[in-house]
Amino acid sequence: MAYSAVIFDIDGTLVHTMPEYRYELIGKSLKELGAKFSEKAADRFWFEGDRDAIIRECFNLEPKIFWPVFVKNDFPEMRKKSSRAYDDIDIVKELRQKVCKTGIVTGAPPHVVKMNLDLIGEENYDAIVIANYITKIKTKPHPQGLEECLNLLNVDKSEAIYVGNGDEDIMTAKNAEVDSVLLIRGEHDVPNQIPFYTIYSLHDLRKLV
């Protein structure tokens, strides 16, 4: 099936963040709150779905206490030094040349999103939706952010795919009744959720659009 819109997650999909940065960021935040840190728990928090549940289970903290400290410690200038756009995001311009609409749905804080957009080019995306407690749009895997992006793009859910690298991305797409695309880059364990499509490079989207 050909699609008329491709919507992306950012971190791990369009932008690579070095693991050392997430360990430092999460470790510092937990230390401030008197909670224990482990790389395994940090990886679960970074890549798996339902982060609020992971905060309670792995960090033994309430999300409303953890998130403000985490956001405070996530300095854009520091993250930018540890981040780069993936080489295969050139596919985005190629998709747009096919008159395919492109969008982003992310749970990152607005200041981090701005930094990421500097890396990938905000002009390459027709709609950008931030779904988190700051914007009051319900976080993934709730479908609100993806549904808002569909509205901004003016496309039906049957005409779009959502591309991401984690469980919460697949779950978000399913909850919005949008076909999901799991991008496996080999940077972390394969998610437990079963996607509609699986790809190993963004260039594989050529087969779908």
GROMACS elastic network, one bead per residue, 0.5 to 0.9 nm:
[ bonds ]
;  ai    aj funct       b0    kb
    1   208     6  0.66699   500
    1   209     6  0.76660   500
    2   159     6  0.78867   500
    2   207     6  0.87022   500
    2   208     6  0.58417   500
    3     6     6  0.74278   500
    3   100     6  0.77454   500
    3   158     6  0.80697   500
    3   160     6  0.55792   500
    3   161     6  0.71504   500
    3   208     6  0.69976   500
    3   209     6  0.52106   500
    4    99     6  0.76629   500
    4   101     6  0.62449   500
    4   102     6  0.87546   500
    4   155     6  0.77303   500
    4   159     6  0.55004   500
    4   160     6  0.61531   500
    4   161     6  0.87311   500
    4   209     6  0.71440   500
    5    95     6  0.88585   500
    5    99     6  0.89361   500
    5   100     6  0.53560   500
    5   102     6  0.55950   500
    5   103     6  0.76501   500
    5   150     6  0.86513   500
    5   153     6  0.79235   500
    5   155     6  0.72983   500
    5   159     6  0.63478   500
    5   161     6  0.66542   500
    5   162     6  0.88109   500
    5   209     6  0.83352   500
    6    92     6  0.88417   500
    6    95     6  0.83308   500
    6   100     6  0.72752   500
    6   101     6  0.63572   500
    6   103     6  0.64043   500
    6   104     6  0.85864   500
    6   159     6  0.87876   500
    6   160     6  0.56806   500
    6   161     6  0.51938   500
    6   162     6  0.61644   500
    6   163     6  0.73510   500
    6   209     6  0.83412   500
    7   101     6  0.82689   500
    7   102     6  0.55590   500
    7   104     6  0.52470   500
    7   105     6  0.69467   500
    7   125     6  0.89029   500
    7   127     6  0.87766   500
    7   146     6  0.82880   500
    7   149     6  0.80954   500
    7   150     6  0.87135   500
    7   160     6  0.72138   500
    7   161     6  0.61427   500
    7   163     6  0.61488   500
    7   164     6  0.88595   500
    8    13     6  0.72161   500
    8    14     6  0.76551   500
    8   102     6  0.77774   500
    8   103     6  0.61617   500
    8   105     6  0.62053   500
    8   106     6  0.80492   500
    8   161     6  0.84693   500
    8   162     6  0.57280   500
    8   164     6  0.61945   500
    9    12     6  0.78699   500
    9    13     6  0.59497   500
    9    14     6  0.71841   500
    9   103     6  0.88511   500
    9   104     6  0.58537   500
    9   105     6  0.54931   500
    9   106     6  0.54546   500
    9   107     6  0.85555   500
    9   162     6  0.76526   500
    9   163     6  0.62064   500
    9   164     6  0.50787   500
    9   165     6  0.77640   500
    9   169     6  0.73017   500
   10    13     6  0.52115   500
   10    15     6  0.58839   500
   10    16     6  0.87076   500
   10   104     6  0.71346   500
   10   105     6  0.76141   500
   10   106     6  0.62242   500
   10   107     6  0.88985   500
   10   108     6  0.85269   500
   10   113     6  0.83841   500
   10   116     6  0.77557   500
   10   164     6  0.76940   500
   11    14     6  0.61214   500
   11    15     6  0.50467   500
   11    16     6  0.62009   500
   11    17     6  0.70581   500
   11   106     6  0.81778   500
   11   108     6  0.84730   500
   11   116     6  0.84979   500
   11   164     6  0.85258   500
   11   165     6  0.83090   500
   12    15     6  0.55683   500
   12    16     6  0.52322   500
   12    17     6  0.71706   500
   12    47     6  0.86005   500
   12    86     6  0.86961   500
   12   164     6  0.76054   500
   12   165     6  0.61210   500
   12   166     6  0.84548   500
   12   183     6  0.86802   500
   12   185     6  0.80620   500
   12   187     6  0.83646   500
   13    16     6  0.73641   500
   13    86     6  0.78595   500
   13    89     6  0.88213   500
   13   163     6  0.75027   500
   13   164     6  0.56945   500
   13   165     6  0.59471   500
   13   183     6  0.69700   500
   13   184     6  0.89416   500
   13   185     6  0.84636   500
   13   202     6  0.83005   500
   14    84     6  0.87637   500
   14    85     6  0.59822   500
   14    86     6  0.58279   500
   14    87     6  0.88445   500
   14    88     6  0.82375   500
   14    89     6  0.62662   500
   14   116     6  0.87764   500
   14   120     6  0.74246   500
   14   164     6  0.88830   500
   14   202     6  0.87466   500
   15    83     6  0.66674   500
   15    84     6  0.56607   500
   15    86     6  0.56704   500
   15    89     6  0.87972   500
   15   116     6  0.70536   500
   15   119     6  0.78591   500
   15   120     6  0.77120   500
   16    82     6  0.82486   500
   16    83     6  0.54713   500
   16    84     6  0.54190   500
   16    85     6  0.61203   500
   16    86     6  0.63573   500
   17    20     6  0.84705   500
   17    21     6  0.70546   500
   17    22     6  0.77376   500
   17    79     6  0.75235   500
   17    80     6  0.84149   500
   17    82     6  0.57135   500
   17    84     6  0.68304   500
   17    85     6  0.89412   500
   18    21     6  0.56326   500
   18    22     6  0.72282   500
   18    79     6  0.88630   500
   18    82     6  0.54725   500
   18    83     6  0.63777   500
   18    84     6  0.87824   500
   19    22     6  0.53468   500
   19    23     6  0.63565   500
   19    24     6  0.86922   500
   19    43     6  0.86359   500
   19    82     6  0.86499   500
   20    23     6  0.52094   500
   20    24     6  0.61635   500
   20    25     6  0.85746   500
   20    82     6  0.82418   500
   21    24     6  0.51680   500
   21    25     6  0.60197   500
   21    26     6  0.84914   500
   21    78     6  0.83855   500
   21    79     6  0.69988   500
   21    82     6  0.64814   500
   21    83     6  0.89306   500
   22    25     6  0.50347   500
   22    26     6  0.58883   500
   22    27     6  0.80659   500
   22    42     6  0.73704   500
   22    43     6  0.83031   500
   22    46     6  0.77200   500
   22    79     6  0.89621   500
   23    26     6  0.53831   500
   23    27     6  0.56774   500
   23    28     6  0.82983   500
   23    37     6  0.86581   500
   23    38     6  0.83593   500
   23    39     6  0.65479   500
   23    42     6  0.65205   500
   23    43     6  0.83487   500
   24    27     6  0.50982   500
   24    28     6  0.59354   500
   24    29     6  0.85115   500
   25    28     6  0.53520   500
   25    29     6  0.62797   500
   25    30     6  0.87064   500
   25    70     6  0.72727   500
   25    73     6  0.65086   500
   25    74     6  0.65297   500
   26    29     6  0.51373   500
   26    30     6  0.61093   500
   26    31     6  0.85061   500
   26    37     6  0.76777   500
   26    42     6  0.66640   500
   26    70     6  0.69394   500
   26    73     6  0.86332   500
   27    30     6  0.52247   500
   27    31     6  0.60635   500
   27    32     6  0.86914   500
   27    35     6  0.88823   500
   27    36     6  0.81045   500
   27    37     6  0.56737   500
   27    38     6  0.79612   500
   27    39     6  0.87994   500
   27    42     6  0.81911   500
   28    31     6  0.51120   500
   28    32     6  0.63422   500
   28    33     6  0.88219   500
   28    37     6  0.89126   500
   28    70     6  0.84312   500
   28    73     6  0.76435   500
   29    32     6  0.52932   500
   29    33     6  0.65597   500
   29    34     6  0.88166   500
   29    35     6  0.86003   500
   29    66     6  0.75740   500
   29    69     6  0.59087   500
   29    70     6  0.54728   500
   29    71     6  0.89448   500
   29    72     6  0.87169   500
   29    73     6  0.68195   500
   30    33     6  0.50490   500
   30    34     6  0.60500   500
   30    36     6  0.64507   500
   30    37     6  0.65596   500
   30    59     6  0.76177   500
   30    66     6  0.78631   500
   30    69     6  0.85566   500
   30    70     6  0.83664   500
   31    35     6  0.58082   500
   31    36     6  0.70840   500
   31    37     6  0.77475   500
   32    35     6  0.77360   500
   32    69     6  0.79856   500
   33    36     6  0.89929   500
   33    61     6  0.85061   500
   33    65     6  0.84719   500
   33    66     6  0.76925   500
   33    69     6  0.82824   500
   35    59     6  0.61874   500
   35    60     6  0.72828   500
   35    61     6  0.77607   500
   36    58     6  0.87322   500
   36    59     6  0.66409   500
   36    60     6  0.86868   500
   37    40     6  0.87591   500
   37    41     6  0.72541   500
   37    42     6  0.74273   500
   37    58     6  0.88063   500
   37    59     6  0.75114   500
   38    41     6  0.53615   500
   38    42     6  0.62134   500
   38    43     6  0.87064   500
   39    43     6  0.60902   500
   39    44     6  0.85952   500
   40    43     6  0.52037   500
   40    44     6  0.63332   500
   40    45     6  0.87253   500
   41    44     6  0.50464   500
   41    45     6  0.61956   500
   41    46     6  0.86338   500
   41    54     6  0.80812   500
   41    58     6  0.60198   500
   41    59     6  0.78324   500
   42    45     6  0.50865   500
   42    46     6  0.61415   500
   42    47     6  0.86586   500
   42    58     6  0.86700   500
   43    46     6  0.50514   500
   43    47     6  0.60134   500
   43    48     6  0.78568   500
   43   188     6  0.79498   500
   44    47     6  0.54750   500
   44    48     6  0.52405   500
   44    49     6  0.83560   500
   44    51     6  0.83210   500
   44    54     6  0.73195   500
   44    58     6  0.87449   500
   45    48     6  0.59673   500
   45    49     6  0.78986   500
   45    50     6  0.84660   500
   45    51     6  0.57042   500
   45    52     6  0.86883   500
   45    54     6  0.60491   500
   45    55     6  0.72140   500
   45    58     6  0.84708   500
   46    49     6  0.86731   500
   46    51     6  0.79073   500
   46   166     6  0.89749   500
   47    51     6  0.87515   500
   47   165     6  0.77312   500
   47   166     6  0.54936   500
   47   167     6  0.72842   500
   47   168     6  0.80557   500
   47   188     6  0.77698   500
   47   189     6  0.86852   500
   47   191     6  0.83106   500
   48    51     6  0.70059   500
   48    54     6  0.84351   500
   48   166     6  0.58014   500
   48   167     6  0.52642   500
   48   168     6  0.61998   500
   48   191     6  0.71846   500
   48   192     6  0.88391   500
   49    52     6  0.88052   500
   49    53     6  0.86482   500
   49    54     6  0.83706   500
   49   140     6  0.76216   500
   49   141     6  0.68881   500
   49   166     6  0.69259   500
   49   169     6  0.75398   500
   49   170     6  0.88231   500
   49   171     6  0.76961   500
   49   191     6  0.89896   500
   50    53     6  0.55680   500
   50    54     6  0.66854   500
   50    55     6  0.89727   500
   50   139     6  0.85893   500
   50   140     6  0.72050   500
   50   141     6  0.67040   500
   50   167     6  0.85542   500
   50   168     6  0.65396   500
   51    55     6  0.61046   500
   51    56     6  0.86741   500
   51    63     6  0.85088   500
   51   140     6  0.87813   500
   51   168     6  0.86504   500
   52    55     6  0.50811   500
   52    56     6  0.64555   500
   52    57     6  0.86827   500
   52    62     6  0.78319   500
   52    63     6  0.55552   500
   52    64     6  0.89182   500
   53    56     6  0.52034   500
   53    57     6  0.60624   500
   53    58     6  0.83824   500
   53    63     6  0.82455   500
   54    58     6  0.54858   500
   54    59     6  0.72603   500
   54    60     6  0.86733   500
   55    58     6  0.56068   500
   55    59     6  0.50359   500
   55    60     6  0.64177   500
   55    61     6  0.58980   500
   55    62     6  0.67928   500
   55    63     6  0.61526   500
   55    66     6  0.76453   500
   56    59     6  0.57464   500
   56    62     6  0.57680   500
   56    63     6  0.70242   500
   57    60     6  0.55954   500
   57    61     6  0.79000   500
   58    61     6  0.81991   500
   59    62     6  0.85764   500
   59    66     6  0.89777   500
   61    64     6  0.85430   500
   61    65     6  0.69561   500
   61    66     6  0.65798   500
   62    65     6  0.54391   500
   62    66     6  0.63617   500
   62    67     6  0.87793   500
   63    67     6  0.57818   500
   63    68     6  0.87647   500
   64    67     6  0.58088   500
   64    68     6  0.71592   500
   65    68     6  0.65009   500
   65    69     6  0.72732   500
   66    69     6  0.55953   500
   66    70     6  0.61863   500
   66    71     6  0.87785   500
   67    70     6  0.50059   500
   67    71     6  0.60681   500
   67    72     6  0.84845   500
   67   133     6  0.87037   500
   68    71     6  0.52034   500
   68    72     6  0.60767   500
   68    73     6  0.86976   500
   69    72     6  0.50542   500
   69    73     6  0.62906   500
   69    74     6  0.87212   500
   70    73     6  0.53036   500
   70    74     6  0.62853   500
   71    74     6  0.51400   500
   71    75     6  0.80337   500
   71   108     6  0.89506   500
   71   109     6  0.68853   500
   72    75     6  0.72338   500
   74    77     6  0.88941   500
   74    78     6  0.76897   500
   74    79     6  0.70679   500
   74   109     6  0.88157   500
   74   111     6  0.89553   500
   74   112     6  0.76820   500
   75    78     6  0.53572   500
   75    79     6  0.61616   500
   75    80     6  0.85445   500
   75   111     6  0.83332   500
   75   112     6  0.77466   500
   76    79     6  0.50300   500
   76    80     6  0.58670   500
   76    81     6  0.86503   500
   76   111     6  0.65734   500
   76   112     6  0.55385   500
   76   113     6  0.88681   500
   76   114     6  0.84333   500
   76   115     6  0.60762   500
   76   116     6  0.87928   500
   77    80     6  0.51600   500
   77    81     6  0.65644   500
   77   115     6  0.79572   500
   78    81     6  0.53728   500
   78    82     6  0.68316   500
   78    83     6  0.89733   500
   79    82     6  0.51579   500
   79    83     6  0.61352   500
   79   112     6  0.79591   500
   79   115     6  0.82977   500
   80    84     6  0.74654   500
   80   112     6  0.87417   500
   80   115     6  0.67125   500
   80   116     6  0.77014   500
   80   119     6  0.85239   500
   81    84     6  0.81729   500
   83   116     6  0.82792   500
   83   119     6  0.85316   500
   84    87     6  0.89295   500
   84   116     6  0.85144   500
   84   119     6  0.68142   500
   84   120     6  0.87485   500
   85    88     6  0.84518   500
   85    89     6  0.72552   500
   85   116     6  0.82154   500
   85   119     6  0.59597   500
   85   120     6  0.61523   500
   86    89     6  0.59053   500
   86    90     6  0.87608   500
   86   120     6  0.88457   500
   87    90     6  0.69412   500
   88    91     6  0.61649   500
   88    92     6  0.85996   500
   88   201     6  0.68934   500
   88   202     6  0.57754   500
   88   203     6  0.63036   500
   89    92     6  0.57011   500
   89    93     6  0.80424   500
   89   120     6  0.77250   500
   89   202     6  0.67175   500
   89   203     6  0.80681   500
   90    93     6  0.58111   500
   90    94     6  0.67422   500
   90    95     6  0.89856   500
   90   202     6  0.86836   500
   90   203     6  0.83612   500
   91    95     6  0.60767   500
   91    96     6  0.86338   500
   91   202     6  0.66103   500
   91   203     6  0.59582   500
   91   205     6  0.79117   500
   91   206     6  0.81208   500
   92    95     6  0.51283   500
   92    96     6  0.63557   500
   92    97     6  0.87494   500
   92   102     6  0.74276   500
   92   124     6  0.69597   500
   92   125     6  0.83012   500
   92   202     6  0.86638   500
   93    96     6  0.50554   500
   93    97     6  0.62713   500
   93    98     6  0.88345   500
   93   124     6  0.66436   500
   94    97     6  0.51248   500
   94    98     6  0.66727   500
   94   100     6  0.88744   500
   94   206     6  0.89198   500
   95    98     6  0.51511   500
   95    99     6  0.68247   500
   95   100     6  0.54270   500
   95   101     6  0.76222   500
   95   102     6  0.78354   500
   95   205     6  0.87212   500
   95   206     6  0.80528   500
   95   209     6  0.76313   500
   96   101     6  0.62031   500
   96   102     6  0.71438   500
   96   124     6  0.79201   500
   96   125     6  0.88539   500
   97   100     6  0.71012   500
   98   101     6  0.88275   500
   98   209     6  0.85057   500
  100   209     6  0.78994   500
  101   125     6  0.76168   500
  101   126     6  0.64410   500
  101   127     6  0.86985   500
  101   153     6  0.70407   500
  101   155     6  0.88739   500
  102   124     6  0.74392   500
  102   125     6  0.50843   500
  102   126     6  0.55310   500
  102   127     6  0.70002   500
  102   153     6  0.80286   500
  103   124     6  0.85730   500
  103   125     6  0.51165   500
  103   126     6  0.55174   500
  103   128     6  0.56886   500
  103   129     6  0.80208   500
  103   149     6  0.68467   500
  103   150     6  0.84845   500
  103   152     6  0.89956   500
  103   153     6  0.76175   500
  104   125     6  0.70669   500
  104   126     6  0.83899   500
  104   127     6  0.63422   500
  104   129     6  0.60725   500
  104   130     6  0.81902   500
  104   146     6  0.85168   500
  104   149     6  0.74665   500
  104   162     6  0.88476   500
  105   127     6  0.85227   500
  105   128     6  0.61295   500
  105   130     6  0.59555   500
  105   131     6  0.70587   500
  105   145     6  0.63066   500
  105   146     6  0.61813   500
  105   149     6  0.70423   500
  105   162     6  0.87292   500
  106   109     6  0.85963   500
  106   113     6  0.79847   500
  106   128     6  0.81244   500
  106   129     6  0.65025   500
  106   130     6  0.51416   500
  106   131     6  0.60281   500
  106   132     6  0.82973   500
  106   139     6  0.86537   500
  106   140     6  0.81740   500
  106   145     6  0.80917   500
  107   110     6  0.88071   500
  107   113     6  0.88142   500
  107   129     6  0.85130   500
  107   130     6  0.55667   500
  107   132     6  0.53131   500
  107   133     6  0.89053   500
  107   139     6  0.63285   500
  107   140     6  0.69826   500
  107   145     6  0.88895   500
  108   111     6  0.82247   500
  108   112     6  0.62020   500
  108   113     6  0.60536   500
  108   130     6  0.68057   500
  108   131     6  0.75974   500
  108   132     6  0.72202   500
  109   112     6  0.53911   500
  109   113     6  0.62392   500
  109   114     6  0.87972   500
  109   130     6  0.74519   500
  109   131     6  0.85870   500
  109   132     6  0.72503   500
  109   133     6  0.88568   500
  109   134     6  0.72947   500
  109   135     6  0.87104   500
  110   114     6  0.61962   500
  110   115     6  0.87334   500
  110   130     6  0.70463   500
  110   134     6  0.81541   500
  110   135     6  0.84435   500
  111   114     6  0.51667   500
  111   115     6  0.64898   500
  111   116     6  0.88391   500
  112   115     6  0.50688   500
  112   116     6  0.62469   500
  112   117     6  0.85919   500
  113   116     6  0.50235   500
  113   117     6  0.60560   500
  113   118     6  0.86235   500
  113   130     6  0.80546   500
  114   117     6  0.50662   500
  114   118     6  0.63570   500
  114   119     6  0.89343   500
  114   122     6  0.85062   500
  115   118     6  0.51817   500
  115   119     6  0.67997   500
  116   119     6  0.51289   500
  116   120     6  0.64042   500
  116   121     6  0.82870   500
  116   122     6  0.87647   500
  117   120     6  0.50711   500
  117   121     6  0.52170   500
  117   122     6  0.50337   500
  117   123     6  0.87105   500
  118   121     6  0.55460   500
  118   122     6  0.68581   500
  119   122     6  0.85454   500
  120   123     6  0.87793   500
  120   124     6  0.78090   500
  121   124     6  0.56975   500
  121   125     6  0.78980   500
  122   125     6  0.58734   500
  122   126     6  0.85273   500
  122   128     6  0.85968   500
  123   126     6  0.74802   500
  125   128     6  0.69537   500
  126   152     6  0.81839   500
  126   153     6  0.68644   500
  127   149     6  0.61989   500
  127   150     6  0.85821   500
  127   152     6  0.61874   500
  127   153     6  0.63960   500
  128   149     6  0.69004   500
  128   152     6  0.87025   500
  129   137     6  0.87162   500
  129   145     6  0.61898   500
  129   146     6  0.77099   500
  129   148     6  0.72436   500
  129   149     6  0.61053   500
  130   134     6  0.87315   500
  130   135     6  0.67041   500
  130   137     6  0.72699   500
  130   139     6  0.86679   500
  130   145     6  0.70093   500
  131   134     6  0.80223   500
  131   135     6  0.63399   500
  131   136     6  0.71027   500
  131   138     6  0.56665   500
  131   139     6  0.50060   500
  131   140     6  0.70580   500
  131   144     6  0.79041   500
  131   145     6  0.54770   500
  131   146     6  0.87450   500
  132   135     6  0.56651   500
  132   136     6  0.60804   500
  132   137     6  0.56251   500
  132   138     6  0.58797   500
  132   140     6  0.81235   500
  132   145     6  0.89374   500
  133   137     6  0.67624   500
  133   138     6  0.70612   500
  133   139     6  0.73233   500
  134   137     6  0.79287   500
  135   138     6  0.84184   500
  136   139     6  0.85636   500
  137   144     6  0.65878   500
  137   145     6  0.62466   500
  138   141     6  0.83991   500
  138   142     6  0.60370   500
  138   143     6  0.77910   500
  138   144     6  0.60193   500
  138   145     6  0.67840   500
  139   142     6  0.57495   500
  139   143     6  0.81196   500
  139   144     6  0.78100   500
  139   145     6  0.73325   500
  140   143     6  0.66732   500
  140   144     6  0.80860   500
  140   145     6  0.74669   500
  140   146     6  0.87064   500
  140   168     6  0.60194   500
  140   169     6  0.71442   500
  140   171     6  0.79091   500
  140   172     6  0.57688   500
  141   144     6  0.87089   500
  141   167     6  0.85664   500
  141   168     6  0.51052   500
  141   169     6  0.67021   500
  141   170     6  0.80544   500
  141   171     6  0.54390   500
  141   173     6  0.79128   500
  141   174     6  0.87899   500
  141   175     6  0.72714   500
  142   145     6  0.73995   500
  142   146     6  0.84394   500
  142   168     6  0.88866   500
  142   171     6  0.81105   500
  142   172     6  0.58269   500
  142   175     6  0.67669   500
  142   176     6  0.80179   500
  143   146     6  0.53870   500
  143   147     6  0.59645   500
  143   148     6  0.85268   500
  143   171     6  0.85929   500
  143   172     6  0.53200   500
  143   173     6  0.70498   500
  143   174     6  0.82563   500
  143   175     6  0.55012   500
  143   177     6  0.86586   500
  144   147     6  0.50863   500
  144   148     6  0.60607   500
  144   149     6  0.86290   500
  144   172     6  0.87545   500
  144   176     6  0.77692   500
  145   148     6  0.50900   500
  145   149     6  0.62784   500
  145   150     6  0.87541   500
  145   172     6  0.87456   500
  146   149     6  0.50213   500
  146   150     6  0.62753   500
  146   151     6  0.86956   500
  146   162     6  0.83107   500
  146   172     6  0.73989   500
  146   173     6  0.74589   500
  146   176     6  0.68051   500
  146   178     6  0.87507   500
  147   150     6  0.50791   500
  147   151     6  0.63204   500
  147   152     6  0.87550   500
  147   157     6  0.80092   500
  147   176     6  0.64961   500
  148   151     6  0.50760   500
  148   152     6  0.62863   500
  148   153     6  0.86704   500
  149   152     6  0.50583   500
  149   153     6  0.61577   500
  149   154     6  0.83997   500
  150   153     6  0.50848   500
  150   154     6  0.58796   500
  150   155     6  0.55317   500
  150   156     6  0.67220   500
  150   157     6  0.68284   500
  150   160     6  0.79533   500
  151   155     6  0.66131   500
  151   156     6  0.80732   500
  152   155     6  0.80649   500
  153   156     6  0.88934   500
  155   158     6  0.81805   500
  155   159     6  0.63375   500
  155   160     6  0.72470   500
  156   159     6  0.53619   500
  156   160     6  0.70363   500
  157   160     6  0.55738   500
  157   161     6  0.80657   500
  157   176     6  0.75107   500
  157   177     6  0.65988   500
  157   178     6  0.53700   500
  157   179     6  0.82293   500
  158   161     6  0.81432   500
  158   177     6  0.77705   500
  158   178     6  0.63130   500
  158   179     6  0.75717   500
  159   178     6  0.81986   500
  159   179     6  0.88405   500
  160   178     6  0.64146   500
  160   179     6  0.69499   500
  161   173     6  0.78546   500
  161   178     6  0.59384   500
  161   180     6  0.57401   500
  161   181     6  0.67548   500
  162   169     6  0.75219   500
  162   170     6  0.79224   500
  162   172     6  0.85726   500
  162   173     6  0.61378   500
  162   178     6  0.68700   500
  162   179     6  0.64966   500
  162   180     6  0.50957   500
  162   181     6  0.58950   500
  162   182     6  0.85431   500
  163   169     6  0.72963   500
  163   170     6  0.81352   500
  163   173     6  0.87108   500
  163   179     6  0.89468   500
  163   180     6  0.62521   500
  163   182     6  0.60815   500
  163   183     6  0.67862   500
  163   202     6  0.88592   500
  164   167     6  0.84521   500
  164   168     6  0.84580   500
  164   169     6  0.53000   500
  164   170     6  0.71100   500
  164   180     6  0.79515   500
  164   181     6  0.64258   500
  164   182     6  0.54848   500
  164   183     6  0.57784   500
  164   184     6  0.87610   500
  165   168     6  0.85734   500
  165   169     6  0.68244   500
  165   170     6  0.81908   500
  165   181     6  0.82945   500
  165   182     6  0.54720   500
  165   184     6  0.62113   500
  165   185     6  0.78601   500
  165   190     6  0.86007   500
  165   191     6  0.79563   500
  166   169     6  0.54368   500
  166   170     6  0.67304   500
  166   171     6  0.88502   500
  166   182     6  0.72280   500
  166   183     6  0.81269   500
  166   184     6  0.87933   500
  166   190     6  0.79002   500
  166   191     6  0.57908   500
  166   192     6  0.87514   500
  166   193     6  0.84042   500
  167   170     6  0.52905   500
  167   171     6  0.61272   500
  167   172     6  0.84966   500
  167   182     6  0.86791   500
  167   190     6  0.87396   500
  167   191     6  0.52403   500
  167   192     6  0.65309   500
  167   193     6  0.56123   500
  167   194     6  0.85753   500
  168   172     6  0.58759   500
  168   173     6  0.85521   500
  168   191     6  0.89898   500
  168   193     6  0.85468   500
  169   172     6  0.50601   500
  169   173     6  0.62814   500
  169   174     6  0.86688   500
  169   180     6  0.76604   500
  169   181     6  0.85616   500
  169   182     6  0.79987   500
  170   173     6  0.52527   500
  170   174     6  0.62638   500
  170   175     6  0.86488   500
  170   179     6  0.86008   500
  170   180     6  0.55244   500
  170   181     6  0.72042   500
  170   182     6  0.69261   500
  170   191     6  0.88810   500
  170   193     6  0.65559   500
  170   194     6  0.74242   500
  170   195     6  0.59227   500
  170   196     6  0.84620   500
  171   174     6  0.50674   500
  171   175     6  0.60505   500
  171   176     6  0.85688   500
  171   180     6  0.83237   500
  171   193     6  0.72412   500
  171   194     6  0.89841   500
  171   195     6  0.86024   500
  172   175     6  0.51292   500
  172   176     6  0.62229   500
  172   177     6  0.85224   500
  172   178     6  0.83985   500
  172   180     6  0.84437   500
  173   176     6  0.51173   500
  173   177     6  0.59811   500
  173   179     6  0.61998   500
  173   180     6  0.53883   500
  173   181     6  0.86828   500
  173   195     6  0.89439   500
  174   178     6  0.58844   500
  174   179     6  0.69485   500
  174   180     6  0.69273   500
  174   195     6  0.85664   500
  175   178     6  0.76452   500
  176   179     6  0.88016   500
  177   180     6  0.88463   500
  179   195     6  0.78805   500
  179   196     6  0.57799   500
  179   197     6  0.77928   500
  180   194     6  0.89371   500
  180   195     6  0.53913   500
  180   196     6  0.50820   500
  180   197     6  0.62782   500
  180   198     6  0.84805   500
  181   195     6  0.59683   500
  181   196     6  0.60672   500
  181   198     6  0.55827   500
  181   199     6  0.70054   500
  182   191     6  0.86562   500
  182   194     6  0.84358   500
  182   195     6  0.59094   500
  182   196     6  0.78692   500
  182   197     6  0.62383   500
  182   199     6  0.61521   500
  182   200     6  0.83039   500
  183   197     6  0.87519   500
  183   198     6  0.61224   500
  183   199     6  0.50408   500
  183   200     6  0.55541   500
  183   201     6  0.66875   500
  183   202     6  0.73981   500
  184   187     6  0.78268   500
  184   188     6  0.85481   500
  184   190     6  0.71425   500
  184   198     6  0.73493   500
  184   199     6  0.63190   500
  184   201     6  0.74332   500
  185   188     6  0.78710   500
  185   199     6  0.88074   500
  185   200     6  0.59874   500
  185   201     6  0.71599   500
  186   189     6  0.73667   500
  186   190     6  0.78379   500
  186   200     6  0.85402   500
  187   190     6  0.89164   500
  188   191     6  0.86322   500
  189   192     6  0.89059   500
  190   193     6  0.88156   500
  191   194     6  0.78419   500
  194   197     6  0.85653   500
  194   198     6  0.89228   500
  195   198     6  0.65606   500
  199   202     6  0.71526   500
  199   203     6  0.86041   500
  199   204     6  0.59825   500
  199   205     6  0.76508   500
  200   203     6  0.83470   500
  200   204     6  0.70241   500
  201   204     6  0.55548   500
  201   205     6  0.79165   500
  202   205     6  0.56420   500
  202   206     6  0.82277   500
  203   206     6  0.59741   500
  203   207     6  0.84484   500
  204   207     6  0.58594   500
  204   208     6  0.76223   500
  205   208     6  0.51660   500
  205   209     6  0.62813   500
  206   209     6  0.55921   500
